[in-house]
Structure formats: C-alpha cells, structure tokens
Amino acid sequence: MSLPSAPDRGSSTVAKSARERYARELDAADPDLASLIRRMPLLEQPPLEPTWLRCEMLERARVLQHAPMAPGLRVLEVGSGPHAIATLPLALRLGATGSVVAAERSRWGRFAELVAASGLGARIRPVMCDARRLPLRDGAVDLAVCLHGIRSLETEATMVGVFAEMLRVAPRVFLAESLPIAGTPAQRAHLDLYGLRAEVFQASTGRRDDLPYLPLERLGALVEQAGGVVSRSASLEVDLPHALAYFRRALIEELPDGPARTSLLHRWDSANVARERFGTDHPPVGLLEARRP
C-alpha cells in the first residue's frame, strides 16, 4: 500500500466532521475495545487523519461482531497486514483462552510494534507464508477469516486457491470485503479514488494489488468454486470514514508520458476534488460465511 505524503489535511468542515464521527463511535464502543484502540499510536501521514489506524480498527471490530465466533476459539486470519488492523480486535474478542494464527506473506511493517502495544501478544501467533499453502494440518483451527484482504489476492484464481486452503484448515470461513456500491457522495469519492489504485500500482511497480471490489454474488461464486457451501451473505453499512484509498498524485506523474498517464491524472484530479469536498467513507461491506460440504 502506498502511503500519502502531501500535507493538505487542514481543518476543513469535512475533516472536522470525520473526526467527530470517529470520536462519537469510539466513545460508544465496548470499553475494552475502546481501551485497545486508544493504545494504538497516532500516525502522522497527511492527508490522512492521525487517527486513521484507530478508525480502521474500529471498523474491523464492527465487522467482527457479525462473525460466527466466540471466546476460546482458535482462528486463522489470512492477510494480517502491516498494521494488525483486524488481528487485534480479533484477539480481543477471542479472549484469554482463544488464539489467532496471523498469516501474512511479506508485509509485516509495524505488526510487531502494534501487537506489543496492545498487550495481546500471548494470543497471537504470526506466520509468514503463502496463503495458498498454509503450514497447518487439516482442521487445525475452528474458523478462518479474511477481512479486507481479498482485494490483495492478485487474481480470482488466487482467491479460489486461498479459499480452498481456508476450508481445508477450518470447518467454517468468514469473509468481509468492501463492495462496489455507493449510496452517498463520500462513498462514491472513495470508490472513484480506490478504482485508480490497481492500474497505477501495476504501471508503477508491476505488482497487482488493491484489485477492484467484487460484487457479493461473485465472491460467493468463487467460494463455491473453492469447494465451499455459502451459508450466509449480507451487506453491512459501517458508517465510518475510510481514507485509505488515497495515494500520492506523484505516483502517476512519474509514469511515462502518454494517453494512459494523461487519463489517470485527469481521473485522479476529479476523484481528489470529490475527496476534499465530501470526504471518503467506507462503502457497504459484504459479509459471507461458508462451510465445508
């Protein structure tokens, strides 16, 4: 993920509203969750708010309220990422007798630092691996989850392979990913900016990441291709800011001159105007539960 560096956060009405919404939601959260989130560092990465990590963690906790799990379970998380955004709320919810196997291929970043700050390290076992070949025996965990990590799985064939492995090591799977749906201008602003990421990153780094969000029906079809039986699907409005679609315009400016670069610059400028006017909110999140046949 490319992190922003242009200093334009300021104190606009949109930014102030986002800060106030986050603060209200945190004040209303479960006290243990709120305490965990407040232990997370403030990250200065303008134009993102310093609370962006805390806000994303709050969203993951809200999604996990819909996961089929209880304290004491052993859960595999695919794609824990460099900030343990879902890992920590997951470990908190599983309690002192539960545990998380946090699988990540390469992008560990600040994971260890944030786990240490959380005080939940005893519940978390990080594992570096390719999720298509998990180093776990059949049925090793009670549940396998992937929250907002499906978009980093490069191709639909990779997704099917990962889902099949999740179903091999767990009897149940829970998936959550943003949907390509916008019901508000702030959600549309997020989708317009996010929609540029795969093209730009492919052109600038040669790496496929941040793939277009899939419709829930397509996600279910891929799970079925992997051998799973979909037992529940739904969409969830989380009503929280979501700034992580942003990336620096300079990434496009560094591309070779040509029609593609010109088009990308125009689309980035248009999307960024909407971001500054409306802010960017989480689109609806698709939730899917599946089981082995």
Residue, then its C-alpha position, 0 to 999 in steps of 0.5 A: m500500500s502506498l502511503p500519502s505524503a502531501p500535507d493538505r489535511g487542514s481543518s476543513t468542515v469535512a475533516k472536522s466532521a470525520r473526526e467527530r464521527y470517529a470520536r462519537e463511535l469510539d466513545a460508544a464502543d465496548p470499553d475494552l475495545a475502546s481501551l485497545i484502540r486508544r493504545m494504538p499510536l497516532l500516525e502522522q501521514p497527511p492527508l490522512e487523519p492521525t487517527w486513521l489506524r484507530c478508525e480502521m480498527l474500529e471498523r474491523a471490530r464492527v465487522l467482527q461482531h457479525a462473525p460466527m465466533a466466540p471466546g476460546l476459539r482458535v482462528l486463522e486470519v489470512g492477510s494480517g497486514p502491516h498494521a494488525i488492523a483486524t488481528l487485534p480486535l480479533a484477539l480481543r474478542l477471542g479472549a484469554t483462552g482463544s488464539v489467532v494464527a496471523a498469516e501474512r506473506s511479506r508485509w509485516g511493517r509495524f505488526a510487531e510494534l502494534v501487537a506489543a502495544s496492545g498487550l495481546g501478544a500471548r494470543i497471537r501467533p504470526v506466520m509468514c507464508d503463502a496463503r495458498r499453502l498454509p503450514l497447518r494440518d487439516g482442521a487445525v483451527d475452528l474458523a478462518v477469516c479474511l477481512h479486507g484482504i481479498r482485494s490483495l489476492e492478485t487474481e480470482a484464481t488466487m482467491v479460489g486457491v486461498f479459499a480452498e486452503m481456508l476450508r481445508v484448515a477450518p470447518r467454517v470461513f468468514l469473509a468481509e470485503s468492501l463492495p462496489i456500491a455507493g449510496t452517498p457522495a463520500q462513498r462514491a469519492h472513495l470508490d472513484l479514488y480506490g478504482l485508480r489504485a490497481e492500474v497505477f500500482q501495476a504501471s508503477t511497480g508491476r505488482r497487482d494489488d488493491l484489485p477492484y471490489l467484487p460484487l457479493e454474488r461473485l465472491g460467493a461464486l468463487v467460494e463455491q468454486a473453492g469447494g465451499v457451501v455459502s451459508r450466509s451473505a449480507s451487506l453491512e453499512v459501517d458508517l465510518p470514514h475510510a481514507l485509505a484509498y488515497f495515494r500520492r498524485a506523484l505516483i502517476e506523474e512519474l509514469p511515462d508520458g502518454p494517453a494512459r498517464t494523461s487519463l489517470l491524472h485527469r481521473w485522479d484530479s476529479a476523484n481528489v476534488a470529490r475527496e476534499r469536498f465530501g470526504t471518503d467513507h467506507p462503502p457497504v461491506g459484504l459479509l459471507e460465511a461458508r462451510r465445508p460440504 
